[in-house]
Amino acid sequence: MSVVTPLYAHSRSSVSGHRHSLEDHLRGSAALARRFGEIFGAGELAGYLALIHDVGKGSCSWQSRLLEVERRGGGRVGVPHKHAGTVLAERYTHLEFGAVVFGHHGGLPGMERLRTELKKALAGGSEASAVGEAIYAVERIVPEIHPDPRPGPPSWLRDLPRAERRLGLDLLLRMVFSCVVDADYLDTAAHFEATTPHDRGPVVMSQLLERYEERRAKMLAERKPSRVDALRQSVYEQACAAAASKPGVYVLHVPTGGAKTLASGGFALRHAAAQGMRRVVVAVPYISITEQNAAIYRDLLDPDAAAGEEPVVLEHHSAVDLDAQAVLDGMSSEQRAAWEARAHAARLAAENWDAPFVVTTTVRLFESLFSHRPSQMRRLHNLAGSVIVLDEVQALPDRLLEPILSGLRGLVDHFGVTVLLVSATQPSFWELSKWDDLERRTVIDDPSELFDALRRVSYEWRMGEEVTLESVAEEAAGYRQVLTVVGTTKDAARFHRHLQHATPAGEVLHLSTRMTGAHRREVIARVKALLAEDAPVQVVSTSLIEAGVDLDFPRVYRAWAPAESLQQAAGRCNRDGRLPGLGTVVVFRPSDGGLPRSNEYKAAVQASDTFFGPELAEPDDLAALEQYYPLRYALQQGAPGSGLGSEVENLRRTLNFPEVDHAFQMIEEGRSVPVVVIRREEDRETIEDAVGQLSDPYRVCGPEVLRGLQQHTASLPRHEAEAALRSGLAEPVTGDLLLWRGAYHEQRGLDPDELEDRGMFTL
């Protein structure tokens, strides 16, 4: 059997002019993956799977095609190369770990697909000749592709009860896959950039904690005093005391305005320092909180600009799906071909959370955990040995609670993770079977005392048939400073128009995810400035403002919603307790308002109707909330088409990774699509250069490119994005990321009621 030498893994780097040798790539990837996997006892396994992941590139056909493509100016090689490594994985580990190798480009396959593909590599199969040729060629330069002893899984997997072993294997496969994919991407990017793979090295958490404490003290000293400062300090001290305990699941139950952001950060850093953990990952439900919390944590943790050190805090909320295979329906065949050409290069730009302190969204966290696609999953291994802070945990979707709780418990039990659940409206997770025997560690001794001491509002109710968005806007316009929170982006745009018409004086501002990140930050900063000046201001927002955004209004209106949303909105009213009396929260049920149509939302509203409202409990009644969550869960478990995610758990047990991915959708009714907007002319050059890098398959870029576009990105429902693509109002960039070419309203962003061509771009 002839052997082509030398063997290459990648074409020439435009920086160095050199090709990437296959031996260097396999060994380099293996070294990285081994180090990643050692954190959770799977270093040898992860290292071996990385060593063999590209063995198939040793075939003559693959090597010849690589050189031919290079001569033609670049492009995809287009010759299958995954079967050889998959055969080796099945031979020396277990069948299931073959999925890691086979899926390193296209995503983890299901077991049925894996068995079918392995048959192609056997004698008489379509890939048998290429597989034998590749293994023969590579074993001469990397003989350890035939290992002795054979690498095996961590011992904890064998020790699990039989009923739990498949779920444990599912999670282990995901984490090992993450190690291999991240190692592959890092080693590949380093070749094309002519550098060494990026490695921050170990971080001394005690030093970060010391910086955090010093800067927190300085920040508090510069703030205007509030009557709730002593209570907030008590919360912080209790959080710091609890951090000394062993890893596990902790609950931080604090009313809105109790300084949860600072307390949870202090707990996480102190716990990480005490337990020798590697990083902190803060996940929040809304991009607005991500932006706000990341700014706070950067002020407290990032090195001074003159220090020349890497930033400590990584803010990651990019919703770009770099692995999107079901390209938007609006793409032409030419657009699809161009997308395919640049897809692989763009995936190297995916975040891998290699930072000491990560602020992301719960969507990014859990869709990564239950994805099957490489660019989303490459970051998972960096969860091992971390503190995960789930801020505003009440926003987790009920219909996925079983896999979410199961996944979190697996991370805690087997991957050295501590989880901190943060909320003013703590869900009753321990009422569910996944956690019924799990120890619940409380941070606050007596939350009821805090709720009594921090009660700063009274509630009024507007629940009659005569209540409309317009009537509420007219009422709200009669007050100087008001925040109104409504249920949908369409309602927010329409309520904003009503307010503009009805408000006699002062600014009328709007917030929703149809605005870019930078636009939202500017509006929030403007609102804070107007409130600080005691100037008249009206604000209408979707729910993105009601969880964690630090605003303080004397009067808040909240459209009818589940109880936890009502209480979260109330947290924006008299937040610092500076009014002489109580602030006013008006809960209204608009007859023309929109509501999410999901079964879980209907169940939450039904349970809220049972316990809260006129002549019933107020939303901050802890006794009522303790009854509310179990009823809410029970209503879903008994309703047709409802549930808490047991079907996802069943799919996990079968190791059907694509189907788990399909079933686990944090955002119902179709994904939102990220849209880059050139809102200001002075940003055009920067944005177009970043888009150009992502659009060009020969300009390999790192995650900082997508990171820089986050502030210029808004969201559209998928059906609107597809219509915009067909009508020429948007164009594809990479993955499902679009570049907007249409109008952008200076106050409402991508306004659903002000569209250029209503015949082609409709709701």
Stockholm file with secondary structure:
# STOCKHOLM 1.0

chainA/1-763         MSVVTPLYAHSRSSVSGHRHSLEDHLRGSAALARRFGEIFGAGELAGYLALIHDVGKGSCSWQSRLLEVERRGGGRVGVPHKHAGTVLAERYTHLEFGAVVFGHHGGLPGMERLRTELKKALAGGSEASAVGEAIYAVERIVPEIHPDPRPGPPSWLRDLPRAERRLGLDLLLRMVFSCVVDADYLDTAAHFEATTPHDRGPVVMSQLLERYEERRAKMLAERKPSRVDALRQSVYEQACAAAASKPGVYVLHVPTGGAKTLASGGFALRHAAAQGMRRVVVAVPYISITEQNAAIYRDLLDPDAAAGEEPVVLEHHSAVDLDAQAVLDGMSSEQRAAWEARAHAARLAAENWDAPFVVTTTVRLFESLFSHRPSQMRRLHNLAGSVIVLDEVQALPDRLLEPILSGLRGLVDHFGVTVLLVSATQPSFWELSKWDDLERRTVIDDPSELFDALRRVSYEWRMGEEVTLESVAEEAAGYRQVLTVVGTTKDAARFHRHLQHATPAGEVLHLSTRMTGAHRREVIARVKALLAEDAPVQVVSTSLIEAGVDLDFPRVYRAWAPAESLQQAAGRCNRDGRLPGLGTVVVFRPSDGGLPRSNEYKAAVQASDTFFGPELAEPDDLAALEQYYPLRYALQQGAPGSGLGSEVENLRRTLNFPEVDHAFQMIEEGRSVPVVVIRREEDRETIEDAVGQLSDPYRVCGPEVLRGLQQHTASLPRHEAEAALRSGLAEPVTGDLLLWRGAYHEQRGLDPDELEDRGMFTL
#=GR chainA/1-763 SS CCCCSSCEEECCCTTTCCCEEHHHHHHHHHHHHHHHHHTTTCHHHHHHHHHHTTGGGGSHHHHHHHHHHHHTTCCCCCCCCSHHHHHHHHHHSCGGGHHHHHTTTTCCCCHHHHHHHHHHHSTTSTTHHHHHHHHHHHTTTCGGGSCSSCCCCCHHHHHSCHHHHHHHHHHHHHHHHHHHHHHHHHHHHHHHHTSCCCCCCCCCHHHHHHHHHHHHHHHHHHSCCCTTHHHHHHHHHHHHHHTTSCSSEEEEECCTTSCHHHHHHHHHHHHHHHHTCCEEEEEESSHHHHHHHHHHHHHHHSCCGGGCCCCSEEEECCCCCTTCCSCCTTCCHHHHHHHHHHHHHHHTTSCCCCSSEEEEEHHHHHHHHTCCCHHHHTTGGGGTTEEEEEETGGGSCGGGHHHHHHHHHHHHHHSCCEEEEEESSCCCGGGSGGGTTSCCEESSSCHHHHHHHTCCEEEEEECSTTCCHHHHHHHHTTSSEEEEECSSHHHHHHHHHHHHHHCCSSEEEEECTTSCHHHHHHHHHHHHHHHHTTCCEEEEECGGGSSSCCCCBSEEEEESCCHHHHHHHHTTBSTTCCSSSCEEEEEECCTTCCCCCCHHHHHHHHHHHHHBSTTSBCTTCHHHHHHHHHHHHHHHHHSTTCCSSHHHHHHHHTTCHHHHHHHCCSSSSSCEEEEECCCSGGGHHHHHHHHHHHHCTTSCCCTHHHHHHGGGEEEEEHHHHHHHHHHTSEEEEETTEEEECSCCBTTTBSCTTCCSCTTTSCC
#=GC SS_cons         CCCCSSCEEECCCTTTCCCEEHHHHHHHHHHHHHHHHHTTTCHHHHHHHHHHTTGGGGSHHHHHHHHHHHHTTCCCCCCCCSHHHHHHHHHHSCGGGHHHHHTTTTCCCCHHHHHHHHHHHSTTSTTHHHHHHHHHHHTTTCGGGSCSSCCCCCHHHHHSCHHHHHHHHHHHHHHHHHHHHHHHHHHHHHHHHTSCCCCCCCCCHHHHHHHHHHHHHHHHHHSCCCTTHHHHHHHHHHHHHHTTSCSSEEEEECCTTSCHHHHHHHHHHHHHHHHTCCEEEEEESSHHHHHHHHHHHHHHHSCCGGGCCCCSEEEECCCCCTTCCSCCTTCCHHHHHHHHHHHHHHHTTSCCCCSSEEEEEHHHHHHHHTCCCHHHHTTGGGGTTEEEEEETGGGSCGGGHHHHHHHHHHHHHHSCCEEEEEESSCCCGGGSGGGTTSCCEESSSCHHHHHHHTCCEEEEEECSTTCCHHHHHHHHTTSSEEEEECSSHHHHHHHHHHHHHHCCSSEEEEECTTSCHHHHHHHHHHHHHHHHTTCCEEEEECGGGSSSCCCCBSEEEEESCCHHHHHHHHTTBSTTCCSSSCEEEEEECCTTCCCCCCHHHHHHHHHHHHHBSTTSBCTTCHHHHHHHHHHHHHHHHHSTTCCSSHHHHHHHHTTCHHHHHHHCCSSSSSCEEEEECCCSGGGHHHHHHHHHHHHCTTSCCCTHHHHHHGGGEEEEEHHHHHHHHHHTSEEEEETTEEEECSCCBTTTBSCTTCCSCTTTSCC
//
